[in-house]
């Protein structure tokens, strides 16, 4: 199937999953993950109507998106990979949302750049729901403290994000993240990828992150 056909099929599956949800999100938006996808592939998705994209690395996004954002004023770009503090300045310039706030040091760096640039992307706290040592994200027990710290800095924190362990049943992770967001007055939930986005939609995801199911096998650029 082509990129436009894949997009249409995924949007239909999201809609069906939301209708089956006990408590559906007001809207579930599709983040097309364009990691390692060429600019031509991104343009094909744009031509099909997609306007929300996610990138894992600041440097790669800088090579593709500045010109695209100039051409398409309604294009929205999210950082969905870990952010090092030495890349904060560039990330604040380019991205509309950063889904991977996971430590106080990064919150400090984002606040400093906001004060310098006069802008800050919308932010999600990434929660390491599986407590995997090799994976980014704040531990569940430390999440509320990080939320409170970000709010003390008056950062534009809007939601939570997670990437459950590959081998786990994702449902408990999604249910936990939804409960944690509700308890902390956060309205946005980014959860679910190519293999489990329908389950995420059933648990109230407001954003699902889908790459390979849209673009196919990763390209080398």
C-alpha positions, 0 to 999 in steps of 0.5 A: 500500500502507498503512504496515502493508503496507509494513512487512510487505513490507520485513521479509520482504525483509530476512529473505530478503536475510539468508538469502542472505548469506554471513555474515548479521548475528545480527539486522537491525533496521529503523529506520523513518525518520520524518523529516517524517512526522506523528505520525499516521503514526508512530502508524500504524507503532506500531500495526503493531508498529514500535518503532524509529524514526530522525529526522534533526533534534533539533528535529523529533524533540522535537515528536513523540516525547516523548509517544510515548515516554511512551506506549510504553515500548519505543519506541526512537529513533535520531538519524541526521542530523548533530548540532551540538554546541549540540544535544547536551544535547537529543539526549542527553535524547531519543535512545536512539542517535546514529548520527552521531558524526563528530568529536572535538569532538562526542565531547567534547560527548557526554562532557560531557553524559554526565557532567552527565546520568548517561546517554549514548545508544549511539553509532555513528561515521559514516564518509564512505566516499565521501569526499564534501566536502558530506557529514557523516562522518569520513574513512576514514583518520581513523576509527580515531583517532576510535574510539580517542578515543571509547573513551578518553572511555569513550563507549558506542561500538557500531558504524559507520554510512555513507551511500554516494554516490548514484551509486556501487555500494553493495557496496564501501562496505558491504563496507568498513564491515563490514571496518572494524567487525570490525577495530575490535571493533565489532559494529553496522553501520547501512547501507542505505536504501530503495533498497539495504537488501537489499544492506546486509543481505547484507553484515551490516547490523544496522540498515537505515534505511528511510523513503519505502518505508514512509511514502511521499512525505514529508509537510510538518509 
